[in-house]
Amino acid sequence: MLRLPTFLSGVLYLHGTPALAQQPLQLTDRDSLLLSRQRYSLFRPVPRARLRPMSTDRPDATESAYSVDAGHFQVETDVVRLGQQRFYGEASQQLAFNHANIKLGLTRQMDLQVVVDSYTIQTEDAEQPVRRAGFGDVTLRLKRNLWGNDGGATALALMPFVKLPTGRSCGNRAWEGGLVAPFAWQLPRDWSFGSQLQASWNRDPEAQAHYLELAPTVTVGHDLYRTLGGFLEVAAAWDTRAPAWTATLNGGPIWRVTDNVQLDLGVNLALTQATETSYFLGLSFRR
């Protein structure tokens, strides 16, 4: 989802002239905070009073450019998601429960994520109906914030990922991977902008071959009230198997229940043929 921005931070160390060396370095409150944050790690958590505002990778397709604070964990999940698609007259449905992203803050700028497709029911209304159900695949991701975690108007991150073929009934039984580059920009008057480019190396089970997929997104968010916001997003995808693009228009409200709990509700509306339309209810929290 769109959780937005902050900018490159750090302390400037001066080397050179004796005159500069003799002068005491004047630290601002922000500099002192950054120096203290550098000492935090997985086993030395950031104090709760110094946590950054919670930023989630949901409910939009655009990932957050911010990492989870060191020593803390965060869970973001589709409580339930219903997807529907029609392709050449045949309809398919997918009902997903608790597809969760479990995050653990490792350092001031890095977190580890485990995405688990907990339980999925898939049906295909063809001449011979098909029904599959079960545990899905697991994806490992490592997010590295490049700038903006601790201040500023913009933020950028890189997040490589690899998908493990743990699913049997619901999965393509193939190793896949890629890289995501999310960007965030905090605008005036409680508006925010986000975008990303994701490059994935996916497997086509029918062709028995891998292919490259590129998936750009653009999202805009606005705080309607102190605890209530919303987002509107366009997400697209193109791959080397076909020249056509697919796209969805995504949107919905976001309710910040507390500083550490968030609820969301939304829809991904298909803009192109053979593209899934989905409806979802989500929950995020951190400790």
C-alpha positions in Angstrom: 0.0 0.0 0.0 1.1 3.3 -0.2 2.9 4.3 2.8 5.1 7.1 2.0 8.3 9.0 2.1 11.4 10.2 3.7 14.9 11.3 2.5 18.6 10.5 2.6 20.0 11.0 6.1 23.2 10.7 7.9 25.9 12.7 9.8 28.5 14.6 7.9 32.0 14.0 9.3 34.6 16.8 8.6 38.2 15.9 7.9 41.0 18.3 6.9 41.9 21.6 8.5 43.0 21.8 12.1 40.6 24.7 12.6 37.6 22.4 11.9 39.1 19.7 14.1 39.2 22.1 17.0 35.5 23.1 16.7 32.9 20.9 18.5 30.5 19.2 16.1 27.0 20.6 16.7 24.4 17.9 16.4 20.7 18.6 15.8 18.0 16.5 17.4 17.6 14.7 14.1 21.3 14.0 13.9 21.3 12.6 17.4 18.3 10.4 16.5 20.1 9.0 13.4 23.3 8.3 15.4 21.3 6.4 18.0 19.4 4.5 15.3 22.6 3.2 13.8 23.2 1.2 17.0 19.9 -0.6 16.8 19.7 -4.1 15.3 17.7 -7.3 15.4 18.9 -8.1 18.9 18.9 -4.4 20.1 15.4 -3.2 19.1 14.4 0.4 18.5 12.5 1.7 21.6 8.8 1.9 21.0 8.8 5.6 21.6 11.2 6.0 18.7 9.4 3.9 16.1 8.8 5.4 12.7 5.2 5.7 11.5 4.0 2.2 10.4 4.3 1.8 6.6 2.8 -1.2 4.9 3.2 -2.9 1.5 -0.5 -3.2 1.2 -3.3 -2.7 0.2 -2.0 -1.3 -3.2 0.3 -3.3 -5.5 3.0 -0.6 -5.0 5.4 -1.7 -2.2 6.4 0.6 0.6 9.9 2.2 0.2 10.4 2.0 4.0 11.7 -0.8 6.1 10.5 -2.1 9.4 12.3 -0.7 12.5 15.2 -2.9 13.7 14.2 -5.6 16.2 10.4 -5.3 15.5 8.1 -7.5 13.4 5.1 -6.6 11.2 2.4 -8.7 9.8 0.3 -7.7 6.7 -2.4 -10.1 5.5 -5.2 -10.5 3.1 -7.8 -11.7 5.6 -9.9 -12.8 2.6 -9.6 -12.1 -1.2 -11.9 -13.1 -4.0 -10.7 -13.0 -7.5 -12.7 -13.6 -10.7 -11.5 -13.9 -14.3 -13.1 -14.8 -17.7 -10.9 -15.9 -20.6 -12.3 -17.1 -23.9 -15.7 -17.8 -22.4 -14.3 -19.8 -19.5 -14.6 -18.4 -16.0 -12.3 -19.0 -13.1 -12.4 -18.0 -9.4 -9.9 -17.9 -6.6 -10.7 -17.5 -2.9 -7.7 -16.8 -0.7 -7.5 -16.8 3.1 -4.7 -15.2 5.1 -2.2 -14.6 2.4 0.3 -13.0 4.8 3.5 -11.0 4.6 5.6 -11.4 7.8 8.4 -8.9 8.2 11.3 -8.6 10.6 13.5 -5.5 11.0 17.1 -6.4 10.8 18.9 -3.0 10.7 18.0 0.6 10.5 17.6 0.2 6.7 16.8 -3.4 6.1 14.1 -6.0 6.8 13.5 -9.6 5.9 10.0 -10.7 4.6 8.3 -14.1 4.3 5.2 -14.1 2.2 3.0 -17.1 2.8 0.0 -18.1 0.6 -1.7 -19.8 3.5 -4.8 -21.3 1.9 -6.4 -20.9 -1.5 -9.4 -22.4 -3.3 -9.3 -22.3 -7.1 -12.1 -23.3 -9.4 -12.4 -23.3 -13.2 -15.8 -23.4 -14.9 -14.9 -25.3 -18.1 -16.4 -28.3 -19.9 -14.8 -30.4 -17.2 -14.9 -28.2 -14.0 -11.7 -28.1 -12.0 -11.3 -27.4 -8.2 -8.0 -27.1 -6.4 -7.4 -26.2 -2.8 -4.5 -26.1 -0.3 -1.3 -24.4 0.9 0.4 -22.2 -1.7 3.9 -21.0 -2.4 6.3 -19.1 0.0 8.3 -16.0 -1.1 11.4 -14.7 0.6 12.1 -11.0 0.2 14.9 -8.7 1.5 14.1 -4.9 1.5 17.0 -2.4 1.6 16.0 1.3 2.0 18.5 3.4 0.0 17.3 6.8 1.3 14.3 8.3 3.1 13.8 6.0 6.1 14.4 8.7 8.6 13.5 12.0 7.0 12.9 13.9 3.8 10.3 14.2 1.1 11.2 11.1 -0.9 12.3 7.5 -0.4 13.7 4.7 -2.5 14.3 1.0 -1.8 15.4 -2.2 -3.6 13.9 -5.5 -2.8 15.1 -8.8 -4.4 12.9 -11.8 -3.9 12.7 -15.5 -4.6 9.6 -17.7 -4.7 9.9 -21.3 -3.3 7.7 -23.9 -4.9 6.1 -25.1 -1.7 2.5 -25.3 -3.1 1.3 -28.5 -4.6 -2.4 -28.1 -5.6 -2.1 -24.3 -5.8 1.2 -23.4 -7.4 3.2 -23.9 -10.5 5.9 -25.9 -8.8 8.6 -23.7 -10.1 11.3 -21.5 -8.6 10.8 -17.8 -9.6 12.4 -14.5 -8.5 13.0 -10.9 -9.3 13.7 -7.4 -8.1 11.3 -4.6 -7.0 12.3 -0.9 -6.9 9.6 1.1 -5.0 9.7 4.9 -4.8 7.7 7.2 -2.4 7.1 11.0 -2.4 5.3 12.9 0.3 3.3 15.8 -1.2 1.7 18.8 0.5 -1.7 18.8 2.1 -1.6 15.1 3.2 -1.2 13.8 -0.4 1.3 11.1 -1.3 2.6 9.6 -4.5 4.2 6.2 -5.1 5.5 4.1 -8.0 7.6 1.1 -8.6 9.0 -1.2 -11.3 9.1 -4.9 -10.7 11.0 -7.3 -12.9 10.2 -11.0 -12.4 11.6 -14.2 -13.9 8.5 -16.4 -14.0 7.8 -19.9 -15.2 5.1 -20.9 -17.7 4.0 -24.5 -16.8 2.4 -25.1 -20.1 5.4 -24.0 -22.2 7.8 -25.4 -19.7 9.9 -22.3 -20.0 10.7 -19.1 -18.0 9.8 -15.6 -19.2 10.5 -12.0 -18.2 7.7 -9.9 -16.7 7.8 -6.1 -16.1 5.2 -4.6 -13.9 5.1 -0.8 -13.3 2.6 0.9 -10.9 1.6 4.4 -10.1 -0.4 5.2 -6.9 -1.8 8.3 -5.2 -3.0 8.5 -1.6 -4.7 11.1 0.5 -5.5 11.4 4.2 -9.2 12.2 4.5 -9.1 12.4 8.2 -6.5 11.8 10.9 -7.2 8.0 11.0 -8.9 7.6 7.6 -7.2 7.6 4.2 -7.6 6.1 0.8 -5.7 5.3 -2.4 -6.1 5.1 -6.2 -3.7 3.1 -8.3 -3.0 1.9 -11.8 -1.0 -1.3 -12.0 0.2 -2.8 -15.3 2.1 -5.8 -16.5 3.9 -7.0 -19.7 5.8 -10.1 -20.4 7.9 -11.6 -23.2 5.3 -14.2 -24.1 2.8 -11.7 -25.7 2.9 -8.0 -26.9 -0.2 -7.0 -25.0 -0.3 -5.2 -21.6 -2.6 -6.1 -18.8 -3.8 -3.5 -16.3 -6.0 -3.0 -13.2 -7.5 0.1 -11.5 -7.1 -0.4 -7.7 -8.6 1.6 -4.9 -10.1 1.6 -1.4 -10.2 3.1 2.1 -7.6 2.6 4.8 -8.4 2.9 8.5 -5.5 3.4 11.0 -7.1 1.9 14.1 -4.0 2.7 16.2 -0.3 3.6 15.5 0.3 -0.1 15.2 -2.9 -1.5 13.6 -4.4 -0.9 10.2 -7.5 -2.2 8.3 -8.1 -1.9 4.6 -10.7 -2.7 2.1 -10.5 -2.5 -1.7 -10.9 -3.7 -5.2 -8.6 -4.4 -8.2 -10.8 -3.7 -11.2 -9.7 -5.3 -14.5 -9.1 -2.8 -17.3 -8.0 -5.3 -19.9 -9.3 -8.7 -21.1 -8.1 -11.9 -19.5 -7.3 -9.9 -16.3 -8.5 -10.8 -12.8 -10.8 -8.5 -10.9 -10.4 -9.0 -7.1 -12.0 -7.8 -3.9 -10.2 -7.9 -0.6 -10.2 -7.2 3.2 -6.8 -6.7 4.9 -5.2 -6.3 8.3 -1.8 -5.1 9.3 -0.1 -4.8 12.7 3.3 -4.6 14.2 5.0 -5.3 17.5 
